Amino acid sequence: MDSLISVISELRKISNVVGRSQLELPQIITVGSQSSGKSSVLEGIVGWDFLPRGTGIVTRRPLILNLVNVPENDPKRKQTGLIGNWATFGHLPNEYFTDFEKVRKEIENDTVKVVGNDKNISEVPINLTIFSSKVIDLSLVDLPGITRVPVGNQAITIEEDIRKIIHEYIKSPKSLILAVTPANQDVATSDALHLAKKYDPEGKRTLCVLTKLDLMDKGTHAMKELTGQTIPVKLGIIGVLNRSQEEINNCSSIEDCLLKEEIFFGNNYPSISSKNGIKYLRKQLNKLLINHIAEHLPGLRDGINNLSIEQQAVLDHLGEAAIDEDQTKLTIQVIRKFSDLFKDLLNGYDDLDTRQLAGGAKIGREFRNFSSFKNIVADEGLTRSVVITAMRNAHA
């Protein structure tokens, strides 16, 4: 069943070409405020640092993230000659990244190419696929974090712009919503949960990830939230710990942080520790996505068939494909055909429509309508020899 996720990932690449509105796919959309801990959650799911970090809006374009499990004996490894973990980008399909620091840099560089150096955003997605024996098959879309106050040279409409992008992704009933919400803030004010409630009023396709549990005020806990007593979502509530900035600066590995997370839940939430943490979140997301794809498979098949018919009609309208490898000859043929059609238009066709003027007659009419043409002296400055030479060249 995991192969379903790979198929959907390939279909998503196609949908980005033909237009997302043409083919709505089952997917998981990650939403949250600017400081909710989304990046930390995603890196925990993947297992490596690979996302840009900094202050303000860091994710400035939708990131379509595909995780592909590649066992050590998988044929893909022979094709690429790679033995470890690697990543590819949709805009660099033939380039393999084995250094995830370079993955981070490429996300930053491609973002700047599209959006510029300011902190503004774009709806143009980045497609990133990560191959590893350590990841679970999964596909996620990470969207820019919600912010309310423009900073620097950001557009004053930055909040509205972000919400428009989020709207385009989570409005579809085929989208599962991963609402990332900090536990050290009042969940009633959560931007992610507010958006989820707006587009999924009954919470049937929303899963809440409660972050920053270790940063709650001393003496407080999130047992009611984690057990579903206060957050009305149907797909579950999973608590996770985020790496602190100090841990990031000290280059603490994600594996070490996952161990710390496991100890935290064992000490503070022993009765529900097995159903919280990044490891459990990975498994749940994989399970939810597979079930969600299977549920929408019949309708998806019909949609693909209809889209295939539409695109075939477009291809048929373009005419026969060029099979001649000589591009120069093909170009000459196209120009000659255009020239012949233009001559026919000027001279009139054999089956001339007597209800309207032909091309040449139309041009003649325009010359008659504009008196300024009468003042043009066509042969002004031309000698007899120049005219004769031009005539000879025309008949060469």
MOMO-V87395 format. One record per pair of residues at least 4 apart in sequence whose C-alpha atoms are under 8 Angstrom apart, sorted by the first residue. I is the first residue (numbers start at 1). J is the second residue. D is the distance in whole Angstrom. If there is no record, write none. Layout:
BEGIN
{{I,J,D} {I,J,D}}
END
This chain:
BEGIN
{{1,5,8} {1,290,7} {2,6,7} {2,137,6} {2,290,7} {3,7,6} {4,8,6} {4,290,7} {4,293,7} {5,9,6} {5,137,7} {5,138,6} {5,139,7} {5,289,8} {5,290,7} {5,293,8} {6,10,6} {6,68,7} {6,137,8} {7,11,6} {8,12,6} {8,25,7} {8,26,8} {9,13,7} {9,66,7} {9,139,7} {10,14,7} {11,15,6} {11,25,8} {12,16,6} {12,25,7} {13,17,7} {13,90,8} {13,127,8} {14,18,6} {15,19,5} {15,20,5} {15,22,7} {15,23,6} {15,24,8} {16,20,6} {18,22,7} {19,23,7} {20,24,6} {22,307,7} {23,303,7} {23,304,7} {23,307,8} {24,172,7} {24,174,7} {25,174,6} {25,175,8} {25,300,7} {26,174,5} {26,175,6} {26,176,8} {26,289,8} {26,292,7} {26,293,6} {26,296,7} {27,139,7} {27,140,7} {27,141,8} {27,174,7} {27,175,5} {27,176,6} {27,289,7} {28,139,7} {28,140,5} {28,141,6} {28,175,6} {28,176,5} {28,177,6} {28,178,7} {28,289,7} {29,140,6} {29,141,5} {29,142,6} {29,143,7} {29,169,7} {29,170,7} {29,175,7} {29,176,6} {29,177,5} {29,178,6} {30,38,8} {30,140,7} {30,141,6} {30,142,5} {30,143,6} {30,177,6} {30,178,5} {30,179,6} {30,180,7} {31,38,8} {31,142,7} {31,143,6} {31,144,8} {31,145,7} {31,166,8} {31,177,7} {31,178,6} {31,179,5} {31,180,6} {31,192,6} {32,36,6} {32,38,7} {32,145,5} {32,146,6} {32,179,6} {32,180,5} {32,181,6} {32,191,6} {32,192,5} {33,145,5} {33,146,4} {33,147,6} {33,180,8} {33,181,8} {33,190,8} {33,191,6} {33,192,7} {34,56,7} {34,57,6} {34,144,8} {34,145,4} {34,146,5} {34,147,6} {35,145,8} {36,180,6} {36,181,6} {36,182,5} {36,211,7} {37,41,6} {37,180,7} {37,181,8} {37,182,7} {37,211,7} {37,212,8} {37,242,7} {38,42,6} {38,180,6} {39,43,6} {39,51,7} {40,44,6} {40,242,6} {40,243,7} {41,45,6} {41,240,8} {41,242,7} {41,278,7} {42,46,6} {43,47,6} {43,48,6} {43,49,6} {43,50,7} {43,51,7} {44,48,7} {44,254,6} {44,258,8} {44,278,6} {45,278,6} {45,279,7} {45,281,8} {45,282,6} {46,67,8} {46,135,6} {47,135,8} {47,254,6} {47,255,8} {48,100,7} {48,254,7} {49,100,7} {49,101,7} {50,100,5} {50,101,6} {50,103,6} {50,104,5} {51,103,8} {51,104,5} {51,107,8} {52,58,6} {52,59,7} {52,104,6} {52,105,8} {52,107,7} {52,108,7} {53,58,6} {54,58,6} {56,119,8} {56,151,8} {57,119,7} {57,144,7} {57,145,7} {57,147,8} {58,144,7} {58,145,8} {59,63,8} {59,142,8} {59,143,7} {59,144,5} {59,145,7} {60,111,7} {60,119,7} {60,120,7} {60,121,5} {60,122,6} {60,143,8} {60,144,5} {61,111,7} {61,121,6} {61,122,5} {61,123,6} {61,124,6} {61,125,6} {61,126,7} {61,143,7} {61,144,6} {62,122,8} {62,123,6} {62,124,7} {62,125,5} {62,126,6} {62,141,7} {62,142,6} {62,143,5} {62,144,7} {63,125,6} {63,126,5} {63,127,6} {63,128,7} {63,141,6} {63,142,5} {63,143,7} {64,125,7} {64,126,6} {64,127,5} {64,128,6} {64,139,7} {64,140,6} {64,141,4} {64,142,6} {65,127,6} {65,128,5} {65,129,6} {65,130,8} {65,139,6} {65,140,5} {65,141,6} {65,142,7} {66,127,8} {66,128,6} {66,129,5} {66,130,6} {66,137,8} {66,138,6} {66,139,4} {66,140,7} {67,129,6} {67,130,5} {67,131,6} {67,132,8} {67,135,6} {67,136,7} {67,137,5} {67,138,5} {67,139,6} {68,129,7} {68,130,6} {68,131,5} {68,132,7} {68,135,7} {68,136,7} {68,137,5} {68,138,7} {69,131,6} {69,132,5} {69,133,5} {69,134,7} {69,135,5} {69,136,6} {69,137,5} {70,74,6} {70,76,7} {70,77,8} {70,131,6} {70,132,5} {70,133,5} {71,132,7} {71,133,5} {72,77,8} {72,83,7} {72,133,6} {73,77,7} {74,78,8} {75,79,6} {76,80,6} {77,81,6} {77,82,5} {77,83,6} {78,82,7} {82,86,8} {84,98,8} {84,132,7} {85,98,6} {85,130,7} {85,131,6} {85,132,5} {85,133,7} {86,96,6} {86,97,5} {86,98,5} {86,99,8} {86,130,6} {86,131,5} {86,132,7} {87,96,6} {87,97,5} {87,98,7} {87,100,8} {87,103,7} {87,128,7} {87,129,6} {87,130,4} {87,131,6} {88,92,7} {88,93,6} {88,94,8} {88,95,6} {88,96,5} {88,97,6} {88,128,6} {88,129,5} {88,130,7} {89,93,6} {89,95,8} {89,126,7} {89,127,6} {89,128,5} {89,129,6} {90,126,7} {90,127,5} {90,128,6} {91,126,8} {91,127,8} {97,102,7} {97,103,7} {99,103,7} {100,104,6} {101,105,6} {102,106,6} {103,107,6} {104,108,6} {105,109,6} {106,110,6} {107,111,6} {107,126,8} {108,112,6} {109,113,6} {110,114,6} {111,115,6} {111,116,7} {112,116,4} {112,117,6} {114,122,7} {114,124,8} {115,120,6} {115,121,6} {115,122,6} {116,120,8} {118,152,8} {118,153,6} {118,154,7} {119,151,8} {119,152,8} {119,153,7} {119,154,6} {120,153,8} {120,154,5} {120,155,7} {120,158,7} {121,144,8} {121,158,8} {121,161,8} {121,162,8} {123,165,6} {131,135,8} {136,282,7} {136,283,8} {136,286,7} {137,286,7} {138,285,7} {138,286,6} {138,289,8} {143,165,8} {143,166,7} {144,162,7} {145,162,8} {146,159,6} {146,162,6} {146,163,7} {146,191,7} {147,158,7} {147,159,6} {148,158,7} {148,159,5} {149,156,8} {149,158,8} {149,159,8} {150,154,5} {150,155,7} {150,156,6} {150,157,8} {150,158,6} {150,159,8} {154,158,7} {157,161,6} {158,162,6} {159,163,6} {160,164,6} {161,165,7} {162,166,6} {163,167,6} {164,168,6} {165,169,7} {166,170,6} {167,171,6} {168,172,8} {169,175,7} {170,175,6} {170,176,7} {170,177,7} {170,199,7} {171,175,7} {171,199,6} {173,205,8} {174,292,8} {174,296,7} {175,205,7} {176,205,5} {176,206,6} {176,207,8} {177,196,7} {177,205,6} {177,206,5} {177,207,6} {178,206,6} {178,207,5} {178,208,6} {178,209,7} {179,192,5} {179,193,6} {179,196,7} {179,206,7} {179,207,6} {179,208,5} {179,209,6} {180,192,6} {180,208,6} {180,209,5} {180,210,6} {180,211,7} {181,187,7} {181,190,6} {181,191,8} {181,192,7} {181,193,7} {181,208,7} {181,209,6} {181,210,5} {181,211,6} {182,187,7} {182,190,8} {182,210,6} {182,211,5} {182,212,6} {182,213,8} {183,187,7} {183,210,6} {183,211,6} {183,212,6} {183,213,5} {183,215,8} {183,216,7} {183,222,7} {184,212,6} {184,213,7} {184,215,6} {184,216,5} {184,217,7} {185,189,8} {185,190,8} {186,190,7} {187,193,8} {187,231,8} {189,194,8} {190,194,6} {191,195,6} {192,196,6} {193,197,6} {193,208,8} {194,198,6} {195,199,6} {196,200,5} {196,201,7} {196,203,7} {196,206,7} {197,201,5} {197,202,7} {197,203,7} {200,204,7} {200,205,7} {200,206,7} {202,232,8} {202,233,7} {202,234,8} {203,232,6} {203,233,4} {203,234,5} {203,235,8} {204,233,7} {204,234,5} {204,235,7} {205,233,8} {205,234,7} {205,235,6} {206,233,6} {206,234,7} {206,235,6} {206,236,8} {207,233,6} {207,234,7} {207,235,5} {207,236,5} {207,237,6} {207,238,8} {208,233,7} {208,235,8} {208,236,6} {208,237,5} {208,238,6} {209,237,6} {209,238,5} {209,239,6} {209,240,7} {210,226,8} {210,237,7} {210,238,6} {210,239,5} {210,240,6} {211,239,6} {211,240,5} {211,241,6} {211,242,7} {212,216,7} {212,240,7} {212,241,5} {212,242,6} {213,221,8} {213,222,7} {213,239,7} {213,240,7} {213,241,6} {214,241,7} {216,220,7} {216,221,7} {222,226,6} {223,227,6} {223,269,8} {224,228,6} {224,229,5} {224,230,6} {225,229,6} {225,230,5} {225,231,6} {225,237,8} {226,237,6} {226,238,7} {226,239,7} {227,237,7} {228,232,7} {228,233,8} {228,236,7} {228,237,7} {233,237,8} {238,275,7} {238,276,5} {238,277,7} {238,281,7} {239,276,5} {239,277,6} {240,261,7} {240,276,7} {240,277,5} {240,278,6} {241,261,6} {241,277,7} {243,247,6} {243,248,7} {243,257,7} {244,248,6} {245,249,6} {246,250,6} {247,251,6} {247,252,5} {248,252,6} {252,256,7} {252,257,7} {253,257,7} {254,258,6} {255,259,6} {256,260,6} {257,261,6} {258,262,6} {258,277,8} {258,278,7} {258,279,8} {259,263,6} {260,264,6} {261,265,6} {261,277,7} {262,266,6} {262,273,8} {262,277,7} {263,267,6} {264,268,6} {264,269,8} {265,269,5} {265,270,6} {265,272,8} {265,273,5} {265,276,7} {265,277,8} {266,270,5} {266,273,6} {269,273,6} {272,276,7} {273,277,8} {274,280,7} {275,280,6} {276,280,6} {276,281,7} {277,281,6} {278,282,6} {279,283,7} {280,284,6} {281,285,6} {282,286,6} {283,287,6} {284,288,6} {285,289,6} {286,290,6} {287,291,6} {288,292,6} {289,293,6} {290,294,6} {291,295,6} {292,296,6} {293,297,6} {296,300,6} {297,301,6} {298,302,7} {299,303,6} {300,304,6} {301,305,6} {302,306,6} {303,307,6} {304,308,6} {305,309,6} {306,310,6} {307,311,6} {308,312,6} {309,313,6} {310,314,7} {311,315,6} {312,316,6} {313,317,6} {314,318,7} {315,319,7} {316,320,7} {322,330,8} {324,330,7} {326,330,6} {327,331,6} {328,332,6} {329,333,6} {330,334,6} {331,335,6} {332,336,6} {333,337,6} {334,338,6} {335,339,6} {336,340,6} {337,341,6} {338,342,6} {339,343,6} {340,344,6} {341,345,6} {342,346,6} {343,347,6} {344,348,5} {344,349,6} {345,349,7} {345,358,6} {345,359,5} {345,360,7} {346,358,7} {346,359,4} {346,360,4} {346,361,7} {347,358,7} {347,359,7} {347,360,6} {348,352,6} {348,358,5} {348,359,7} {348,360,8} {352,358,8} {353,357,8} {353,358,8} {357,361,6} {357,362,6} {358,362,6} {359,363,6} {360,364,6} {361,365,6} {362,366,6} {363,367,6} {364,368,6} {365,369,6} {366,370,6} {367,371,8} {367,373,6} {368,373,8} {370,374,8} {371,375,8} {372,376,7} {382,386,6} {382,387,7} {383,387,6} {384,388,6} {385,389,6} {386,390,6} {387,391,6} {388,392,6} {389,393,6} {390,394,6} {391,395,7} {392,396,6}}
END
